[in-house]
Amino acid sequence: MAGSVEFVTMDSLSYFDLHVEQFDFIFLDGDHAASTVYQELPRALRHLRLGGAILLHEFFPHERPLWRDGAVFPGPSLAIERY
């Protein structure tokens, strides 16, 4: 299935504003700031096909650590709660 996956490495907000393609799967791995993720979500949803999925990198549900070191990136979780 050549051509099934496209990796884009650019600012997601700019990409979503400049393109019209629809996707089955969107992986967001930006700067993880709540303000950025909050802006990414509605744009990503406009580009998501029905039945598609969005994966947020370093999403910590309820801002709880997932590993023993206790490291948490709160931005994605805060953005989802706000959205």
Secondary structure, 3 states (H helix, E strand, C coil): CCCCCCCCCCCHHHHHHHCCCCEEEEEECCCCCHHHHHHHHHHHHHCEEEEEEEEECCCCHHHCCCCCCCCCCCHHHHHHHHC
